[in-house]
Amino acid sequence: MQKIKVEKPKLLAILQKNRDAHHAIFLEAQKGFRKTVIQELEKRLELARAGKRVDQYLRLPEPVDRTRDYDRVISMLKMDLTDTVELSETDYSQYVMDDWEWKREFLGTNQAYSLKAAKLAQSSLPGFCGAGSASCHCAFSLRCASRFRCSANSPSTTFRSDVSQSW
């Protein structure tokens, strides 16, 4: 199917819901990131006070916020004068299915700090366990593995946010 027409109010409602969910994940990841940075800095301060060698660089991926992408599309739709909107397959995938070209990277980065992102990565991206197992496709799998544990032999991956972070 090349293109479809959809009712603008329905599309706006779906986009707003997807935007709100995206932003909530980002805010949770941002909070988790700050907590992780503070923990890392406190560990390094303890090492410095003890006269031990301190790694001066934090190698933590920062949470990424793509809320502006949603806001741009929502704003464009609100400015449009028609009651229906024509969507291509790509548009439909992004706006309705919430499957943007950056979605894998967004979840891969933010799942290190957000249980919502980790669960979404596990459930919505095929072959993406989000927990750093041998089959994980996350660019930060080593960091993810220290926060979320998965059972590599189990068909369903389980996340544990209570595991202490060692990174």
C-alpha positions in Angstrom: 0.0 0.0 0.0 1.6 3.3 -1.1 -0.5 6.0 0.7 -3.6 6.2 2.9 -5.8 9.0 4.1 -6.5 9.4 7.8 -8.7 11.7 9.8 -6.5 14.5 11.2 -8.0 14.5 14.8 -7.3 10.8 15.1 -3.7 11.2 13.9 -3.2 14.2 16.2 -4.4 12.2 19.2 -2.1 9.3 18.4 0.9 11.6 17.8 0.2 13.4 21.1 0.1 10.1 23.0 3.3 8.9 21.4 5.0 12.2 22.1 3.9 12.1 25.8 5.2 8.6 26.1 8.5 9.5 24.4 9.0 12.5 26.7 8.2 10.5 29.8 10.9 8.0 28.9 13.4 10.8 28.3 12.6 12.5 31.6 13.0 9.2 33.4 16.3 8.5 31.6 17.6 12.0 32.4 16.8 11.5 36.1 18.6 8.1 36.0 21.5 9.6 34.1 22.0 12.3 36.8 21.8 9.7 39.5 24.4 7.5 37.7 26.8 10.5 37.1 26.5 11.5 40.8 27.3 7.9 41.9 30.3 7.7 39.5 31.6 11.1 40.7 31.2 10.0 44.4 33.1 6.8 43.7 35.9 8.8 42.1 36.0 11.3 44.9 36.4 8.5 47.4 39.3 7.1 45.3 40.9 10.5 45.1 40.6 11.0 48.9 42.2 7.6 49.4 45.1 8.6 47.2 44.3 6.1 44.5 44.3 6.5 40.7 41.2 8.1 39.4 39.8 7.8 35.9 39.0 11.4 35.0 36.6 10.6 32.1 33.0 9.6 32.4 32.0 7.4 29.5 28.3 7.5 29.9 25.9 7.9 27.0 23.6 10.9 27.6 19.9 10.5 27.2 18.6 11.7 23.9 15.3 13.7 23.6 13.5 13.7 20.2 10.4 15.4 21.4 10.9 18.2 18.9 10.3 15.7 16.1 6.8 15.0 17.5 6.2 18.7 18.1 7.1 19.6 14.6 4.7 17.1 13.0 1.9 18.0 15.5 2.4 21.7 14.7 2.3 21.1 11.0 -0.9 19.1 11.3 -2.5 21.8 13.4 -1.7 24.4 10.8 -3.0 22.2 7.9 -6.5 23.4 6.7 -7.8 20.0 5.7 -9.7 17.4 7.7 -7.9 14.4 6.3 -4.2 13.8 5.9 -2.5 11.6 3.3 0.3 9.4 4.8 3.0 7.4 3.1 4.0 4.1 4.5 7.0 5.8 6.1 4.8 8.5 7.6 2.4 5.9 9.0 5.3 3.9 10.5 6.6 7.0 12.3 3.5 8.9 13.3 1.1 6.0 14.0 3.3 3.0 14.8 5.9 5.3 16.6 8.7 3.6 14.7 11.1 6.4 13.8 14.4 6.0 12.1 16.1 7.0 15.4 14.0 4.7 17.7 16.5 2.0 18.1 19.3 4.4 19.1 16.9 6.3 21.4 15.9 3.1 23.3 19.5 1.8 23.2 20.9 4.9 24.9 18.0 5.6 27.3 17.4 2.0 28.4 20.6 2.3 30.5 18.8 4.7 32.8 15.1 4.1 32.2 13.2 0.9 33.0 10.4 2.1 30.6 12.8 2.4 27.7 14.3 -1.0 28.6 10.9 -2.7 28.6 9.9 -1.0 25.4 13.1 -2.0 23.7 12.5 -5.6 24.8 8.9 -5.7 23.6 9.0 -3.6 20.4 12.3 -4.2 18.7 12.8 -7.8 17.4 16.2 -9.2 18.4 16.9 -6.3 20.8 17.0 -7.7 24.3 18.1 -4.4 25.7 20.0 -6.1 28.5 23.5 -6.6 27.1 23.3 -10.3 26.4 25.4 -11.9 23.7 22.5 -11.4 21.3 21.9 -7.7 22.2 22.2 -5.2 19.4 22.6 -2.2 21.7 25.6 -0.1 21.1 26.0 0.2 24.9 25.5 -3.4 25.7 28.4 -3.6 28.2 27.0 -0.7 30.2 23.4 -2.0 29.9 24.5 -5.4 31.2 25.7 -3.9 34.4 22.3 -2.4 35.2 19.8 -4.8 33.6 20.4 -8.5 33.7 18.8 -10.9 31.2 18.6 -14.6 31.1 20.4 -15.6 27.9 19.0 -19.1 28.0 15.4 -18.0 28.6 13.0 -17.2 25.8 11.8 -14.1 27.7 14.3 -11.6 29.0 13.8 -10.3 32.5 15.1 -6.9 33.7 16.3 -6.2 37.2 16.7 -2.6 38.1 17.8 -3.5 41.6 21.2 -4.8 40.4 24.0 -2.4 41.5 25.7 -0.5 38.8 29.4 -1.3 38.3 30.1 1.3 35.6 
